[in-house]
Amino acid sequence: MKICFLMYPWENVDPNKDSTLTLIHECVKRGHTVAVATPANLTIRNSIAYGFCKLIAKEEKISRSIKTFYKNAILKEKMLPLAGFDVIFMRANPPLDPIALNFLDSVKEDVFVVNSVDGLREANNKLYTAVFDDPNNEIIPVTHVSKNKEYLKKTIKESESERMIMKPLNGFGGSGVIMLEKSARSNINSLLDFYIDSKDGSSNYVILQEYIEGADQGDVRILLLNGEPIGAMRRIPGSDDHRSNVTAGGTVVKHKLTKQEKELCKRIGPKLLKDGLFFVGIDVINGKLVEVNVMSPGGITYINKVAKVKLQEKVIDALESEINQRNKQLERRARLKSSMND
């Protein structure tokens, strides 16, 4: 299998906790051809999409230590056609680069792209939760999205909850997530100005979400593969922060899915699969879906550690199965075409 990880710069990888590196290590360990590139490395030559890639040299012995593997990895720069890969695994950090998807559009019929190009377009920001049919807010918290300050102020005023969550539409890793207290109304104007107004004169969308009881106890990150949950962890906020993201100081503990969480996965799984969202991370609070992460869902290393599992094996097993099935279909088609000439 030939696989390209379209990701952040190789030198920015943290070998102690990087999920992408864990997936790369598993691929190399299995003898697959692995290349890494950033969205900025994509190019067009003679109307063919290429990537200025760093090809990971194959070695006879691969270290079992991911940290040692990263330290000793030998990378060879090479310009490679994107259509020459079996898999392109999107692992770039948000926000989504729409131009990168234009490059992938040209090869999406030839290469298995994870997640699918159309799925990434549809689900790359926090509006995606609105696609799930939930008129009674059984699995999605009451959510408002707007860049109209007066409307947002009115929404806050009319809310029955004393607390709401405010966050930017395109934030990630817990950045910009704050808790609004109704009693602090005097600060709302300045907060909305800060979130909505940009230096270039444009405006940004803001999300207001009902505060879910139990949020102070943290959230649950669930990883789904082919629409099915394969692992989960509970993230607990730090003592001086309401956010439970590990990047914001949260800690991780082992978690077993509740009946409510299993039902949630069952309800959203078919839609994820239909949209070509092969590998997804969802954030859940008290059984309600808060976010769907499709760009570069993390958590593999943390779940592996607390649950004593190796989720990367399941992910690469599924990729191998997909490519084997595709290859069989191509071989069958070639045989049938060949038989026409007999």
C-alpha positions as CSV (number, residue, x, y, z in Angstrom):
1,M,0.0,0.0,0.0
2,K,1.3,3.5,-0.9
3,I,0.0,6.1,1.4
4,C,0.5,9.9,1.7
5,F,-0.2,11.7,4.9
6,L,-1.3,15.3,4.1
7,M,-0.4,16.9,7.4
8,Y,1.3,19.6,9.3
9,P,5.1,20.0,8.9
10,W,7.1,16.9,10.0
11,E,9.4,19.0,12.2
12,N,6.3,20.1,14.2
13,V,5.4,16.6,15.3
14,D,5.4,15.9,19.0
15,P,6.6,12.2,19.2
16,N,5.2,11.8,22.7
17,K,1.6,12.3,21.8
18,D,1.1,12.7,18.1
19,S,-1.7,10.5,16.7
20,T,-0.6,11.0,13.1
21,L,2.9,9.8,13.9
22,T,1.4,6.7,15.5
23,L,-0.5,5.9,12.3
24,I,2.6,6.5,10.2
25,H,4.7,4.3,12.4
26,E,2.1,1.5,12.1
27,C,2.2,1.8,8.3
28,V,6.0,1.8,8.1
29,K,6.1,-1.2,10.5
30,R,3.9,-3.1,8.1
31,G,6.1,-2.4,5.1
32,H,3.9,0.1,3.4
33,T,5.4,3.0,1.3
34,V,4.8,6.2,3.3
35,A,5.2,9.8,2.3
36,V,4.3,13.0,4.2
37,A,3.5,16.4,2.7
38,T,1.7,19.6,3.8
39,P,-1.1,21.3,1.8
40,A,1.4,24.0,0.8
41,N,3.5,21.2,-0.9
42,L,0.8,20.5,-3.5
43,T,1.4,21.6,-7.1
44,I,0.3,21.1,-10.7
45,R,2.6,20.0,-13.5
46,N,1.3,19.5,-17.0
47,S,-2.3,19.5,-15.5
48,I,-1.4,16.6,-13.1
49,A,-1.5,17.0,-9.4
50,Y,1.7,16.4,-7.6
51,G,3.1,16.8,-4.1
52,F,6.6,17.8,-3.0
53,C,6.7,14.9,-0.6
54,K,9.1,13.5,2.0
55,L,9.3,9.8,1.5
56,I,10.2,7.8,4.6
57,A,13.0,5.4,3.8
58,K,12.3,1.7,4.5
59,E,14.6,0.0,6.9
60,E,15.2,-3.6,7.8
61,K,14.4,-3.1,11.5
62,I,11.8,-0.6,12.7
63,S,12.0,0.6,16.3
64,R,9.0,-0.4,18.4
65,S,9.5,3.0,20.1
66,I,7.6,5.7,18.2
67,K,9.8,8.3,19.7
68,T,12.9,6.5,18.5
69,F,11.4,5.9,15.1
70,Y,10.7,9.6,14.7
71,K,14.2,10.6,15.8
72,N,15.9,8.1,13.4
73,A,13.5,8.4,10.4
74,I,15.3,9.1,7.1
75,L,13.3,11.3,4.8
76,K,13.9,11.7,1.1
77,E,12.3,14.6,-0.8
78,K,10.6,13.7,-4.0
79,M,8.0,15.1,-6.3
80,L,5.3,12.4,-6.6
81,P,2.0,12.3,-8.5
82,L,-1.0,12.2,-6.1
83,A,-2.8,9.6,-8.3
84,G,0.1,7.2,-7.7
85,F,-0.9,6.7,-4.1
86,D,-3.5,4.2,-2.9
87,V,-4.5,6.4,0.1
88,I,-4.2,10.1,0.9
89,F,-4.8,10.5,4.6
90,M,-5.8,14.1,5.5
91,R,-4.3,14.9,8.8
92,A,-3.7,18.7,8.5
93,N,-4.9,20.9,11.4
94,P,-7.9,23.1,11.0
95,P,-8.9,25.4,9.5
96,L,-9.4,23.6,6.2
97,D,-7.5,24.9,3.2
98,P,-10.1,24.9,0.4
99,I,-7.4,25.0,-2.3
100,A,-5.9,21.7,-1.0
101,L,-9.3,20.2,-1.6
102,N,-9.2,21.5,-5.2
103,F,-6.0,19.5,-5.7
104,L,-7.6,16.4,-4.2
105,D,-10.6,16.8,-6.4
106,S,-8.5,15.8,-9.4
107,V,-7.5,12.5,-7.9
108,K,-10.5,11.5,-5.7
109,E,-11.7,9.0,-8.3
110,D,-8.3,7.3,-8.4
111,V,-7.2,7.4,-4.7
112,F,-9.0,6.6,-1.5
113,V,-9.0,9.9,0.3
114,V,-9.5,10.0,4.1
115,N,-11.7,11.7,4.8
116,S,-13.5,12.1,1.5
117,V,-13.1,15.4,-0.2
118,D,-16.9,16.1,-0.2
119,G,-17.1,14.9,3.4
120,L,-14.4,17.3,4.4
121,R,-16.1,20.2,2.6
122,E,-19.4,19.5,4.4
123,A,-18.2,18.7,7.8
124,N,-15.0,20.7,8.4
125,N,-16.6,23.2,10.8
126,K,-18.9,23.2,13.8
127,L,-22.0,23.7,11.6
128,Y,-22.0,20.0,10.6
129,T,-23.9,18.9,13.7
130,A,-27.0,20.6,12.2
131,V,-27.2,17.9,9.6
132,F,-28.4,15.3,12.1
133,D,-32.2,15.3,12.5
134,D,-32.8,16.1,16.1
135,P,-35.9,18.4,16.5
136,N,-36.2,17.8,20.2
137,N,-32.5,18.3,21.0
138,E,-32.1,14.8,22.3
139,I,-28.6,14.4,21.0
140,I,-27.6,18.0,20.0
141,P,-27.6,20.9,22.5
142,V,-29.6,24.0,21.6
143,T,-27.3,25.8,19.3
144,H,-27.3,29.3,17.6
145,V,-24.9,30.5,15.0
146,S,-24.7,34.1,13.7
147,K,-22.6,37.2,13.2
148,N,-25.4,39.5,14.0
149,K,-24.6,41.1,17.3
150,E,-28.1,42.3,18.1
151,Y,-29.5,38.9,17.5
152,L,-26.9,37.2,19.6
153,K,-27.5,39.6,22.5
154,K,-31.2,39.0,22.2
155,T,-30.6,35.2,22.2
156,I,-28.5,35.4,25.4
157,K,-31.1,37.6,27.1
158,E,-34.0,35.3,26.2
159,S,-32.1,32.1,27.1
160,E,-33.6,30.3,30.2
161,S,-30.1,29.1,31.1
162,E,-27.9,31.2,33.4
163,R,-24.9,30.0,31.5
164,M,-24.0,29.6,27.8
165,I,-21.0,28.5,25.8
166,M,-19.6,30.9,23.2
167,K,-16.9,29.9,20.6
168,P,-15.7,30.8,17.2
169,L,-17.0,28.8,14.3
170,N,-13.6,27.8,13.0
171,G,-11.8,27.3,16.3
172,F,-10.1,24.1,17.3
173,G,-8.3,22.5,20.2
174,G,-10.5,24.5,22.7
175,S,-9.2,27.8,21.4
176,G,-11.6,30.7,22.0
177,V,-14.2,28.7,24.0
178,I,-15.6,30.7,26.9
179,M,-18.5,30.3,29.3
180,L,-20.9,33.2,29.5
181,E,-22.7,34.0,32.7
182,K,-25.9,36.0,32.4
183,S,-24.9,38.0,35.4
184,A,-21.9,39.3,33.5
185,R,-24.0,41.0,30.7
186,S,-21.9,44.2,30.8
187,N,-19.1,42.2,29.2
188,I,-21.1,40.7,26.4
189,N,-20.8,43.7,24.0
190,S,-17.1,43.7,24.1
191,L,-16.9,39.9,23.8
192,L,-19.1,39.9,20.7
193,D,-17.0,42.8,19.2
194,F,-13.8,40.7,19.8
195,Y,-15.2,37.5,18.3
196,I,-17.1,38.9,15.4
197,D,-14.9,41.8,14.1
198,S,-11.7,41.1,12.2
199,K,-8.8,43.5,11.6
200,D,-9.4,43.3,7.9
201,G,-12.9,44.6,8.2
202,S,-14.7,41.3,7.7
203,S,-16.8,39.5,10.3
204,N,-16.7,36.1,11.8
205,Y,-19.5,33.7,12.9
206,V,-20.0,33.0,16.5
207,I,-21.6,29.9,18.1
208,L,-23.8,30.1,21.2
209,Q,-24.6,26.8,22.8
210,E,-26.7,25.9,25.8
211,Y,-24.6,24.9,28.8
212,I,-24.9,21.2,29.3
213,E,-25.2,20.1,32.9
214,G,-22.2,18.0,33.8
215,A,-19.8,19.9,31.5
216,D,-17.8,20.9,34.5
217,Q,-16.9,17.2,34.9
218,G,-15.4,17.2,31.4
219,D,-16.3,15.7,28.0
220,V,-15.8,12.4,26.2
221,R,-13.8,12.1,23.0
222,I,-15.0,9.1,20.9
223,L,-13.1,7.9,17.8
224,L,-15.3,6.3,15.1
225,L,-14.0,4.2,12.2
226,N,-16.4,3.4,9.4
227,G,-19.3,4.8,11.5
228,E,-18.5,2.6,14.5
229,P,-16.9,3.6,17.8
230,I,-13.4,2.0,18.3
231,G,-12.2,3.9,21.5
232,A,-13.0,6.6,23.9
233,M,-11.5,8.7,26.7
234,R,-12.9,11.1,29.3
235,R,-11.2,14.5,29.4
236,I,-11.3,16.4,32.7
237,P,-10.8,20.2,32.8
238,G,-7.9,21.6,34.8
239,S,-8.5,23.3,38.1
240,D,-8.5,26.8,36.6
241,D,-10.1,26.2,33.2
242,H,-13.6,25.0,32.1
243,R,-12.3,23.5,28.9
244,S,-11.4,19.8,28.9
245,N,-9.2,19.8,25.8
246,V,-5.8,18.3,26.6
247,T,-4.2,21.2,24.8
248,A,-5.9,23.5,27.2
249,G,-4.6,21.7,30.3
250,G,-7.2,18.9,30.7
251,T,-6.3,15.4,31.8
252,V,-7.4,12.1,30.4
253,V,-8.9,9.0,32.1
254,K,-10.2,5.7,30.8
255,H,-13.8,5.7,29.7
256,K,-16.4,3.0,28.8
257,L,-19.2,4.1,26.6
258,T,-22.5,4.5,28.3
259,K,-25.8,3.3,26.8
260,Q,-26.6,6.9,25.8
261,E,-23.3,7.4,24.1
262,K,-23.6,4.1,22.2
263,E,-27.1,5.1,21.0
264,L,-25.7,8.5,19.9
265,C,-23.0,6.7,17.8
266,K,-25.7,4.4,16.3
267,R,-27.7,7.4,15.3
268,I,-25.0,9.4,13.6
269,G,-22.8,6.6,12.2
270,P,-24.8,6.0,9.0
271,K,-24.6,9.7,8.1
272,L,-20.9,9.8,8.7
273,L,-20.4,6.7,6.5
274,K,-22.7,8.2,3.8
275,D,-20.6,11.4,3.7
276,G,-17.3,9.4,3.4
277,L,-16.2,10.3,6.9
278,F,-14.0,7.2,7.4
279,F,-12.2,8.3,10.6
280,V,-13.8,10.8,12.9
281,G,-13.5,12.1,16.4
282,I,-16.7,13.3,18.2
283,D,-16.9,15.3,21.5
284,V,-19.8,14.4,23.8
285,I,-21.0,15.9,27.0
286,N,-23.7,14.1,29.0
287,G,-24.7,12.1,26.0
288,K,-25.0,15.1,23.7
289,L,-22.9,15.7,20.6
290,V,-20.9,18.9,20.9
291,E,-18.5,18.7,17.9
292,V,-17.5,16.4,15.0
293,N,-13.8,16.5,14.2
294,V,-13.0,15.3,10.7
295,M,-9.8,17.1,9.8
296,S,-7.2,15.5,12.1
297,P,-9.0,13.9,15.0
298,G,-6.6,13.2,17.8
299,G,-6.7,11.0,20.9
300,I,-5.2,7.8,19.6
301,T,-2.1,8.0,21.8
302,Y,-4.1,9.0,24.9
303,I,-6.7,6.3,24.5
304,N,-4.0,3.7,23.8
305,K,-2.3,4.7,27.1
306,V,-5.3,4.7,29.4
307,A,-7.2,1.7,27.8
308,K,-4.1,-0.4,27.0
309,V,-5.0,-0.7,23.3
310,K,-3.5,0.0,19.9
311,L,-6.1,1.8,18.0
312,Q,-3.7,2.5,15.1
313,E,-3.9,-1.2,14.2
314,K,-7.7,-1.0,13.7
315,V,-7.3,2.1,11.5
316,I,-4.6,0.6,9.3
317,D,-6.4,-2.8,9.2
318,A,-9.5,-1.0,7.8
319,L,-7.4,0.9,5.2
320,E,-5.7,-2.3,4.0
321,S,-9.1,-3.9,3.7
322,E,-10.5,-1.0,1.7
323,I,-7.5,-1.0,-0.7
324,N,-7.6,-4.8,-1.1
325,Q,-11.2,-4.6,-2.0
326,R,-10.6,-1.8,-4.5
327,N,-7.7,-3.7,-6.1
328,K,-9.8,-6.8,-6.5
329,Q,-12.5,-4.8,-8.2
330,L,-9.9,-3.3,-10.6
331,E,-8.4,-6.7,-11.3
332,R,-11.9,-8.1,-12.0
333,R,-12.6,-5.2,-14.4
334,A,-9.3,-5.8,-16.2
335,R,-10.1,-9.5,-16.6
336,L,-13.5,-8.8,-18.0
337,K,-12.1,-6.2,-20.4
338,S,-9.4,-8.6,-21.5
339,S,-12.0,-11.3,-22.1
340,M,-13.7,-9.1,-24.7
341,N,-10.6,-9.4,-26.9
342,D,-10.4,-13.2,-26.8
